[in-house]
Amino acid sequence: MEVIVHRGIYDVAKVVYEHMLPLVHEHLQHHGNRSTIRLTGHSLGGSLSLLINLMLLIRGQVPRYSLLPVITFGAPWVMCGGDRLLNMLGLPRNHLQGITVHRDIVPRAFSCNYSTRVGDLLKAVNGNFRNHPCLNNQNMLYAPMGEFLILQPDAKLSPNHELLPPGSGLYVLRSQASNTDVAKKQTRAAQSLFLNTPHPLEILSDRCAYGSDGAILRDHDVDTYLTSIRSVISQELKRVRRMRRQQRQQSWWHMVRVNQSEVKLWVDGGIEWLRMVVAPQNMHLVMLLLVPYIRLLIIEVCNWIKRG
């Protein structure tokens, strides 16, 4: 479909596809219209997940409604023209949800800006790069596609990124512009800025980045992704609980305010009735009401004097 794909990863995807296809058919036969398939993976496994998902769809092996969006973790993009392919297939951009830890070098490796010198070197080493559209037009090997999500771990695990708010979180790169073309340009610019901050060469130039305790392994390790995702989910659950608690409190105070207003109306009504009763023109009514009580009071006083 005139979309360039990383050859090595595509060759692996074809092998995995052949192994998976019988299991996919068995799943579809067993569950019928209720069957769903979601492919996900970390690092190159994420890239394979995307390619196999699209192969199943394009080759007509799986109905469209059964294929759920692909979610990748720390996976490099391996297509040039991927968004155009999604559009040709009638798939939304979020059919691929690519999650990358804020400083992970692996998603940056293929999609950062390559200098003209590096581009010329690649074209000299491999003639296929001479007509590579992404390298010629965007100075990158493979362009980001789908929905781009950035996962920032807690600062104790990895330092905060300078382009992101402090604290752990999951952020989506998405433009708010109403014009589609403007939104695409803004999104691409934001993606480029992020993927080049820090640039892979900057990461590689730091000697402390290597080894089992270095930043390269730390920010790409699958445990970093799992820990960070759990942290974000925990934060979100706490936020939801806090909102529900606040809503309950607001509802309770609203009921209290309503009851207070009803009591106030009742008291105000009673006071108004008393004012009407004790008005000068109604004094005889008051006296008639009080006479029996005055009589009883006088009798009690007299009995008390006699006993004294």
SULRA-V974767 format. One record per residue. N is the residue number from 1. RES is the residue in one letter. PSI is psi in radians with two decimals (999 if undefined). OMEGA is omega in whole degrees, 0 to 359 (none if undefined). Layout:
N_RES_PSI_OMEGA + N_RES_PSI_OMEGA
//
This chain:
1_M_0.49_175 + 2_E_0.65_175 + 3_V_2.22_182 + 4_I_2.34_181 + 5_V_2.52_176 + 6_H_2.10_189 + 7_R_-0.82_183 + 8_G_-0.79_181 + 9_I_-0.59_178 + 10_Y_-0.67_178 + 11_D_-0.74_177 + 12_V_-0.71_181 + 13_A_-0.66_180 + 14_K_-0.66_179 + 15_V_-0.82_180 + 16_V_-0.67_179 + 17_Y_-0.80_181 + 18_E_-0.62_179 + 19_H_-0.60_184 + 20_M_-0.50_190 + 21_L_-0.79_178 + 22_P_-0.68_179 + 23_L_-0.67_178 + 24_V_-0.80_180 + 25_H_-0.70_178 + 26_E_-0.72_179 + 27_H_-0.76_181 + 28_L_-0.71_180 + 29_Q_-0.62_184 + 30_H_-0.68_186 + 31_H_-0.23_177 + 32_G_-2.32_183 + 33_N_-0.25_180 + 34_R_-0.05_185 + 35_S_2.45_174 + 36_T_2.60_181 + 37_I_2.18_174 + 38_R_2.20_178 + 39_L_2.38_180 + 40_T_2.76_180 + 41_G_2.86_179 + 42_H_2.44_177 + 43_S_-2.28_180 + 44_L_-0.42_175 + 45_G_-0.58_176 + 46_G_-0.71_178 + 47_S_-0.73_177 + 48_L_-0.68_180 + 49_S_-0.74_180 + 50_L_-0.84_183 + 51_L_-0.75_181 + 52_I_-0.68_177 + 53_N_-0.83_181 + 54_L_-0.61_178 + 55_M_-0.74_178 + 56_L_-0.68_182 + 57_L_-0.87_185 + 58_I_-0.62_181 + 59_R_0.07_174 + 60_G_0.47_181 + 61_Q_-0.34_184 + 62_V_2.32_175 + 63_P_2.59_186 + 64_R_-0.67_184 + 65_Y_-0.31_181 + 66_S_-0.38_184 + 67_L_1.91_177 + 68_L_2.81_179 + 69_P_2.53_178 + 70_V_2.37_176 + 71_I_2.12_180 + 72_T_2.70_180 + 73_F_1.98_178 + 74_G_0.53_183 + 75_A_2.39_174 + 76_P_2.56_173 + 77_W_2.44_187 + 78_V_0.37_180 + 79_M_2.53_172 + 80_C_1.89_187 + 81_G_0.43_183 + 82_G_-0.75_180 + 83_D_-0.65_178 + 84_R_-0.65_178 + 85_L_-0.78_177 + 86_L_-0.71_180 + 87_N_-0.73_179 + 88_M_-0.59_180 + 89_L_-0.06_181 + 90_G_0.46_180 + 91_L_2.50_176 + 92_P_2.81_180 + 93_R_-0.58_182 + 94_N_0.20_171 + 95_H_-0.45_170 + 96_L_2.11_177 + 97_Q_1.72_184 + 98_G_1.96_181 + 99_I_2.23_179 + 100_T_2.34_174 + 101_V_2.49_194 + 102_H_-0.57_183 + 103_R_0.22_182 + 104_D_2.21_183 + 105_I_-0.44_187 + 106_V_-0.87_177 + 107_P_-0.42_181 + 108_R_-0.48_192 + 109_A_-0.75_182 + 110_F_-0.27_191 + 111_S_0.20_174 + 112_C_2.99_178 + 113_N_2.17_176 + 114_Y_2.36_179 + 115_S_2.83_179 + 116_T_-0.65_180 + 117_R_-0.77_179 + 118_V_-0.71_178 + 119_G_-0.75_178 + 120_D_-0.64_179 + 121_L_-0.77_179 + 122_L_-0.70_179 + 123_K_-0.57_178 + 124_A_-0.65_181 + 125_V_-0.71_184 + 126_N_2.02_182 + 127_G_-0.38_180 + 128_N_-0.43_182 + 129_F_-0.23_183 + 130_R_-0.53_179 + 131_N_0.45_181 + 132_H_1.93_187 + 133_P_-0.72_181 + 134_C_-0.68_180 + 135_L_-0.66_181 + 136_N_-0.61_186 + 137_N_-0.51_185 + 138_Q_0.04_180 + 139_N_0.60_176 + 140_M_2.84_181 + 141_L_-0.84_181 + 142_Y_2.34_187 + 143_A_2.55_173 + 144_P_2.56_179 + 145_M_2.83_180 + 146_G_-2.71_181 + 147_E_2.26_187 + 148_F_2.03_180 + 149_L_2.41_182 + 150_I_2.19_180 + 151_L_2.02_178 + 152_Q_2.08_179 + 153_P_3.03_172 + 154_D_2.56_183 + 155_A_-0.42_178 + 156_K_-0.47_181 + 157_L_-0.75_180 + 158_S_2.42_183 + 159_P_2.53_179 + 160_N_2.64_178 + 161_H_2.46_185 + 162_E_-0.37_181 + 163_L_-0.03_184 + 164_L_2.72_174 + 165_P_2.69_179 + 166_P_2.70_179 + 167_G_2.81_180 + 168_S_2.64_180 + 169_G_2.93_177 + 170_L_2.06_187 + 171_Y_2.52_179 + 172_V_2.28_175 + 173_L_1.88_184 + 174_R_2.32_180 + 175_S_2.55_178 + 176_Q_0.06_182 + 177_A_2.44_180 + 178_S_-0.54_179 + 179_N_2.21_185 + 180_T_-0.78_181 + 181_D_-0.72_178 + 182_V_-0.72_180 + 183_A_-0.72_179 + 184_K_-0.77_180 + 185_K_-0.74_180 + 186_Q_-0.71_180 + 187_T_-0.77_179 + 188_R_-0.70_179 + 189_A_-0.73_179 + 190_A_-0.73_178 + 191_Q_-0.78_181 + 192_S_-0.76_180 + 193_L_-0.77_182 + 194_F_-0.78_184 + 195_L_-0.29_178 + 196_N_0.17_179 + 197_T_1.71_356 + 198_P_2.72_177 + 199_H_2.52_179 + 200_P_-0.64_179 + 201_L_-0.58_177 + 202_E_-0.70_178 + 203_I_-0.78_183 + 204_L_-0.44_181 + 205_S_-0.20_180 + 206_D_1.97_182 + 207_R_-0.49_181 + 208_C_-0.14_182 + 209_A_-0.22_185 + 210_Y_2.94_176 + 211_G_3.09_183 + 212_S_-0.42_179 + 213_D_0.13_184 + 214_G_2.91_184 + 215_A_-0.54_183 + 216_I_-0.91_179 + 217_L_-0.72_182 + 218_R_-0.81_186 + 219_D_-0.17_178 + 220_H_-0.23_185 + 221_D_2.46_182 + 222_V_-0.54_178 + 223_D_-0.58_176 + 224_T_-0.74_178 + 225_Y_-0.79_181 + 226_L_-0.80_180 + 227_T_-0.76_183 + 228_S_-0.70_178 + 229_I_-0.76_178 + 230_R_-0.69_179 + 231_S_-0.76_180 + 232_V_-0.74_179 + 233_I_-0.74_179 + 234_S_-0.76_177 + 235_Q_-0.74_182 + 236_E_-0.71_178 + 237_L_-0.72_178 + 238_K_-0.70_180 + 239_R_-0.74_180 + 240_V_-0.77_179 + 241_R_-0.71_180 + 242_R_-0.73_179 + 243_M_-0.74_179 + 244_R_-0.69_179 + 245_R_-0.74_178 + 246_Q_-0.67_178 + 247_Q_-0.72_178 + 248_R_-0.73_179 + 249_Q_-0.74_179 + 250_Q_-0.71_178 + 251_S_-0.72_180 + 252_W_-0.81_179 + 253_W_-0.57_177 + 254_H_-0.73_178 + 255_M_-0.71_179 + 256_V_-0.76_180 + 257_R_-0.68_178 + 258_V_-0.79_180 + 259_N_-0.69_178 + 260_Q_-0.71_180 + 261_S_-0.64_178 + 262_E_-0.73_178 + 263_V_-0.74_181 + 264_K_-0.73_178 + 265_L_-0.70_181 + 266_W_-0.77_179 + 267_V_-0.80_180 + 268_D_-0.65_179 + 269_G_-0.68_179 + 270_G_-0.73_179 + 271_I_-0.72_180 + 272_E_-0.65_178 + 273_W_-0.74_178 + 274_L_-0.71_178 + 275_R_-0.68_180 + 276_M_-0.66_183 + 277_V_-0.74_185 + 278_V_0.23_176 + 279_A_2.62_184 + 280_P_-0.71_182 + 281_Q_-0.21_181 + 282_N_0.28_183 + 283_M_-0.61_180 + 284_H_-0.54_176 + 285_L_-0.71_180 + 286_V_-0.77_181 + 287_M_-0.73_179 + 288_L_-0.66_180 + 289_L_-0.59_185 + 290_L_-0.34_185 + 291_V_-0.86_180 + 292_P_-0.68_181 + 293_Y_-0.61_177 + 294_I_-0.69_180 + 295_R_-0.82_178 + 296_L_-0.65_180 + 297_L_-0.72_180 + 298_I_-0.73_179 + 299_I_-0.76_181 + 300_E_-0.69_178 + 301_V_-0.76_179 + 302_C_-0.76_178 + 303_N_-0.66_181 + 304_W_-0.68_180 + 305_I_-0.71_181 + 306_K_-0.74_180 + 307_R_-0.56_179 + 308_G_999_none
//
